């Protein structure tokens, strides 16, 4: 009876309960409300006659399932499915079908190999296509140009090229008597480039030209990218020259990369040739690209090339900042070529445009003059001739700039008597010295000990000329005090600068702190750090440096007093070196 009751409960299901039994209790907030369905309503005949809008058709993408081995009964059927897989751009499916053919003992024909090679090219594989060469020979498959070009395309599209693979394919084509066509030549160049062999790729381009085959733009862009990747400026310019001759335009990114390679390798000749090719092909060079070229040309002693760039740059309607760079680069190039009359003439033109010589360009001019003391004398004679000439009218500001450069050059070469004579000659020229004139004197004299009186005299004369000292002025004067070991006075000048509301730079404060730490003056070091904090700079805390030759090695007995496992003979050790 118990068994019958158990089976009868399965046949007669229990009625639906409004709440679950206690054995399977569900909280109230998790219970599902029981809803009753509304009664069915039948449409009327009039409602059936009214036309209804068609339901929207939702496209359903059918997923293709992989074929089973039993689906491939013939080679032609397998080739058909492989073509469909290539149309869908699924090369993995082609490889899967190839394995099914091998499992069904189907012998592939020439079309099967063509399709498999195309699939390998899409996947970027290089090793697997080379293994097909021996397999095709074993199956007596006579290759054609499609298979030959497909193998080359695999190496051209591979993630990592192979020069050995290219040689194997070329030997395979020669063995079967295949004559490469134009497509083969293009793919061979791309394969060499992908293998990183620029030399053989360029030689193949020469072979194409001898056969009357014009290389495509893709070939030249690949060669250009290969030469730029390996930073070969000569080869890069060679490719650019050929592209210009054939009328192939460079891409914007290629122009920037070629310029970067020429500037990085400091190849001025290659840079000049590249700019000529750009002008011949009417390819514009932007202002952003010309700026580093001008800066590079300014460091070279080639004023002619810099002048061409400057005229092209300024006449093209560049910005004021770019014109400033063009003038300064030309002045630097002329000074490096020891053509100071031309440099001063360019400086006068620059002043007419309302532009002033910046500090880095002024420093470059001084360095060029300081290479030889005779150059400074020649420049001073030239300035005197300009002053006495009635045909040439020189602006007073320009003349003062000339003399300031000469003063600074004399001061840097420690010709202090000439520097003071040139400084005094400002009045004979009818000019009043400015702050830069005083700085020109101080730059050289402040770094040499024993000239503190002359530095103080220059500083007092600056005040007498009603000129306001700047942060650079205090830097030079404080440096002179520190060089002459006047540490207390050098530190007090920070307070003088603060009283005059001159913001002394961080370099000046750090110079004082380093000097105090070097001489191990603890009191002045603390005061210098406090002054640095009061100016809003982060103080530099230095450990006191040990005095030179103050290290004394410990005595020999201190080493011998350590416990050792073996007995030590003191007399024997003393006779050895270095003890």
Protein Blocks (a to p, Z undefined) as FASTA:
>chain_A
ZZmmmmmmmmmccdddfbdcfklcccfklpccdddddddddddfklmmpccddddddddd
dddddddfklmmbfklmmmmmmmmmmnopaklmmmmmmmmmmnopacdfklmmmmmmmmm
mnopaklmmmmmmmmmmnopacdfklmmmmmmmmmmpmbdcfklmmmmmmmmmmnopacd
fklmmmmmmmmmmnopaklmmmmmmmmmmnopacdfklmmmmmmmmmmnopaklmmmmmm
mmmmnopacdfklmmmmmmmmmmnopaklmmmmmmmmmmnopacdfklmmmmmmmmmmpc
cfklmmmmmmmmmmnopafklmmmmmmmmmmmmmmnopaklmmmmmmmmmmnopacdfkl
mmmmmmmmmmpmklmmmmmmmmmmmmmpmkbccdfklmmmmmmmmmmmmmmnopaklmmm
mmmmmmmnopacdfklmmmmmmmmmmpghilmmmmmmmmmmmmnopacdfklmmmmmmmm
mmnopaklmmmmmmmmmmnopacdfklmmmmmmmmmmnopaklmmmmmmmmmmnopacdd
ddddddehkaccddfklmmmpccfbdcdfklmmmpccZZ
